[in-house]
Each structure stands twice: as structure tokens, then as C-alpha cells.
């Protein structure tokens, strides 16, 4: 099984620019809601299931093009064992059904330490849950910057190194350790931006514990309240964490 697969220019440039502008301008951008090695980064995130995807797209329509590309099972087909790539996916293989979508903003000199993604481990109640695979879309890579590579490892042994390219989509196995090296150079105030989607395949009893839709942000209650006031149909303000 391959460690990772990439697609250059995965999203049309106008859609990428629109996505980037909407995300960077969001009221939910703040200190990262993730702990540990992410504490020096900024961003915000969504927890959602297939059932909650419609709510996510209705509330944040600029994500629709991205979700159509990243959640398409054929996009990560290159990660399947060669027999399944040749003969088709096994009927007993569960497709991803729960997702953690995180905007990751890194300033020059800031990286992310070695870890394995397991954000939905707690909500699912599955102690050893890891994503089936992780998808990364590079939204912004500063010009003339050096470094910023994504390093992939299995049992501490290197299995791949990916240099970010703006507009590139990367899928890698969810059981891999990984880290992001700091970048240097680039224009003043430059930042590296990516959308990271952890894609989990849970059995029904664990899936039932996952919120169908939730915003995960450290922006404060005022940001959620302003968002709620602007909705055409006001639901609960409780879709937050």
C-alpha cells in the first residue's frame, strides 16, 4: 500500500482563490483549537458526518467545490492496495463517514511536531481510532520560501517527504506519523496555509456518537453569535465547541 498520493492543481485557480479568501476572512480564525504540537498555529475546524455535510455546505457554500474534490473516494484511490486498484474496492471496505476539517495557518519559523492524527478518537469513543486517510490541500505557499515540507513516517522510519505546492492535493495513510518543517524566507508576513481533512470510517455505534455538524474554534462566543445572527434560518447556537 502506498504511503501517499498527490494531485497537482486539484482545484481550478479561481475556486482556490475564492476558497482562500473566504477562509482567511472568516470570523472563526483564531488560535488553533488543536492542542500539543499545533499550539503555535492558527485556524479553525469543522466536525461533520455525511449526514451533516449538507448543513456545512449550506452554511459555508464556498467549501462545496473543495468537498466535492476531496471527499470523492476516487481521489484517494492511489492509496488502495494494488489488487483493489486493479479489480475494484473490496465490498467490505467501509468508506469514510466522519470528518475533521481543519484550516492550518503557519507563520515563518513555525512548524508542527511529529504526531498521528486522531482528533475524533475522543468523540467516537474508539480509543485507537485513526483516520482511514488524511487529505491536505495547500491553499497558500509563500514565494521564495524554503522548507515547509511534510515528512511522513511509519514506526519512526521515513516513508515520504512532500514539498508543498500551491493548489496541490495530497492524501496520505491515516496511521502514519507526520510533521511539518518550519519554512523560512518569503515576503514579510508570509504564511503557509492548508486545509487538512481527517477522513474516518467508523462502525454505526461509533458514528452515532459523532456530531453531525459542529464548528471548532477558539474565536470566542461573539463570533458564533454574529454568525448565528446572519443566518437566514436561525438554528441553535449550540453547534460549537
C-alpha positions in Angstrom: 0.0 0.0 0.0 1.4 3.4 -0.9 2.1 5.9 1.8 0.7 8.9 -0.1 -0.6 10.2 -3.4 -0.7 13.7 -4.9 -2.7 15.7 -7.4 -1.4 18.9 -8.8 -3.8 21.8 -9.5 -6.6 19.8 -7.9 -9.0 22.7 -7.8 -9.4 25.4 -10.6 -7.4 28.5 -9.7 -10.4 30.8 -9.4 -12.1 28.4 -7.0 -8.9 28.1 -5.0 -8.6 31.9 -4.7 -12.2 32.2 -3.7 -11.8 29.4 -1.1 -8.6 31.0 0.3 -10.2 34.5 0.6 -13.3 33.2 2.4 -11.3 31.1 4.8 -8.8 33.8 5.6 -11.5 36.3 6.2 -13.6 34.1 8.4 -14.6 35.4 11.9 -13.7 32.0 13.2 -9.9 32.2 12.6 -8.1 32.3 15.9 -5.6 30.3 17.9 -5.7 26.7 16.7 -8.4 24.6 18.5 -5.9 21.7 18.4 -3.5 21.0 21.3 0.0 19.8 21.6 2.3 20.5 18.6 -0.4 22.8 17.0 -0.3 25.4 19.7 1.8 27.9 17.6 -0.6 27.7 14.7 -3.9 29.4 13.9 -7.1 28.4 12.2 -10.4 26.8 13.0 -12.2 23.5 12.1 -15.4 21.6 11.5 -16.5 18.2 12.7 -19.1 16.7 10.4 -20.5 13.4 9.1 -22.1 12.6 5.7 -25.4 13.5 7.2 -24.1 16.9 8.3 -22.3 17.7 5.0 -25.4 19.4 3.6 -25.5 21.7 6.7 -21.9 22.5 6.3 -22.3 23.4 2.6 -25.4 25.5 3.3 -23.6 27.5 6.0 -20.3 27.8 4.2 -21.1 27.4 0.4 -17.5 28.3 -0.6 -16.5 24.9 0.6 -18.6 23.0 -1.9 -16.0 22.7 -4.7 -13.4 21.6 -2.2 -15.6 19.0 -0.6 -16.7 17.5 -3.9 -13.0 17.0 -4.8 -11.6 15.9 -1.5 -14.4 13.6 -0.4 -14.6 11.8 -3.8 -13.5 8.2 -3.0 -11.7 8.0 -6.3 -9.4 10.9 -5.4 -7.6 8.7 -2.8 -7.8 5.6 -4.9 -4.0 5.5 -5.2 -3.7 4.6 -1.5 -5.6 1.3 -2.0 -3.6 -2.0 -2.3 -2.7 -2.8 -5.9 -5.3 -5.6 -6.1 -8.1 -3.2 -5.2 -6.8 -0.6 -7.7 -6.8 -3.2 -10.4 -10.0 -5.1 -9.5 -12.0 -2.6 -7.6 -12.5 -1.7 -3.9 -13.4 -4.6 -1.6 -17.1 -4.7 -0.8 -16.4 -5.0 3.0 -14.2 -1.8 3.0 -16.1 1.0 4.7 -15.9 4.4 3.1 -15.0 7.4 5.2 -18.2 8.7 7.0 -16.9 11.2 9.6 -14.5 14.1 9.1 -12.4 16.6 10.9 -11.7 19.6 8.6 -9.0 22.0 9.9 -7.7 25.2 8.4 -4.0 25.3 9.4 -2.1 28.6 9.2 1.6 28.7 9.9 3.9 31.7 10.1 7.6 31.7 9.1 9.7 29.7 11.5 6.7 27.7 12.8 6.2 24.0 12.2 4.2 21.2 13.6 5.8 18.4 15.6 5.6 14.7 15.0 2.2 13.2 15.6 -0.5 10.8 14.3 -3.9 12.4 13.6 -6.6 11.1 16.0 -8.9 14.1 16.6 -12.1 12.1 16.5 -10.8 9.4 18.9 -12.5 11.0 21.9 -15.9 11.9 20.4 -16.2 8.4 18.8 -15.3 6.5 21.9 -12.9 4.4 19.9 -9.6 4.5 21.9 -7.3 3.7 18.9 -9.2 5.4 16.2 -7.1 7.0 13.4 -8.3 8.3 10.0 -8.5 5.9 7.1 -6.6 8.7 5.3 -5.8 12.4 5.7 -6.2 14.9 2.8 -4.3 18.1 2.6 -5.0 20.9 0.1 -2.3 23.6 0.0 -4.1 26.9 -0.1 -1.0 29.2 0.0 2.7 28.6 -0.2 4.9 31.7 0.1 7.0 32.6 -2.9 10.8 32.1 -2.4 10.2 30.3 0.9 12.5 27.4 1.9 11.4 24.4 3.9 7.8 23.7 5.0 8.0 20.0 3.9 5.6 17.4 5.2 7.6 14.4 6.5 5.8 11.1 6.7 7.0 8.2 8.9 5.9 4.7 9.9 7.3 3.4 13.3 9.7 6.4 13.1 11.1 5.3 9.8 10.8 7.8 6.9 8.4 6.8 4.2 8.0 10.0 2.3 8.6 13.8 2.1 6.3 16.2 0.3 7.3 19.7 -0.7 4.1 21.9 -0.6 2.9 23.4 -3.9 0.0 25.8 -4.0 -3.1 24.1 -5.3 -1.8 20.6 -4.7 -3.9 18.0 -3.0 -2.2 15.3 -1.0 -3.7 12.1 0.5 -1.7 10.0 3.0 -2.4 7.0 5.1 -4.0 8.0 8.4 -1.8 5.6 10.5 1.4 7.5 9.6 3.4 9.7 11.9 4.0 13.1 10.3 5.4 16.5 11.0 5.7 19.9 9.2 9.1 21.5 9.0 9.2 25.3 9.5 9.7 27.5 6.5 12.0 30.5 6.1 12.1 33.3 3.7 9.3 34.7 1.6 7.7 38.1 1.8 7.2 39.9 5.1 4.2 38.4 7.0 4.1 35.4 4.7 2.2 32.3 6.0 1.7 28.8 4.8 -1.9 27.7 4.7 -3.5 24.3 4.2 -6.9 22.6 4.6 -6.5 19.3 6.4 -9.3 16.8 6.3 -9.0 13.7 8.6 -11.3 11.1 7.0 -12.6 8.3 9.3 -14.5 5.1 8.7 -16.5 4.3 11.8 -18.9 1.4 12.5 -22.5 2.5 13.2 -22.3 2.6 17.0 -19.2 4.9 17.0 -20.6 7.0 14.1 -23.7 7.7 16.2 -21.5 9.5 18.8 -20.0 11.9 16.3 -21.8 15.3 16.0 -23.4 15.6 12.6 -22.1 19.2 12.3 -20.0 21.3 14.7 -17.7 24.3 14.4 -14.5 24.0 16.4 -12.9 27.5 17.0 -11.2 29.5 19.8 -12.6 32.8 18.3 -14.9 33.3 21.3 -18.7 33.3 21.7 -19.1 36.6 19.9 -18.0 35.1 16.6 -20.6 32.3 16.9 -23.3 34.8 17.9 -22.5 37.0 14.9 -22.7 34.0 12.6 -26.0 32.9 14.1 -27.5 36.4 13.6 -26.6 36.4 9.9 -28.2 33.1 9.1 -31.5 33.2 7.1 -32.8 30.4 9.3 -31.5 30.6 12.9 -31.0 27.2 14.5 -29.2 26.5 17.7 -26.1 28.4 18.7 -25.0 25.1 20.2 -23.2 23.9 17.1 -19.9 25.0 18.5 -17.1 23.7 20.7 
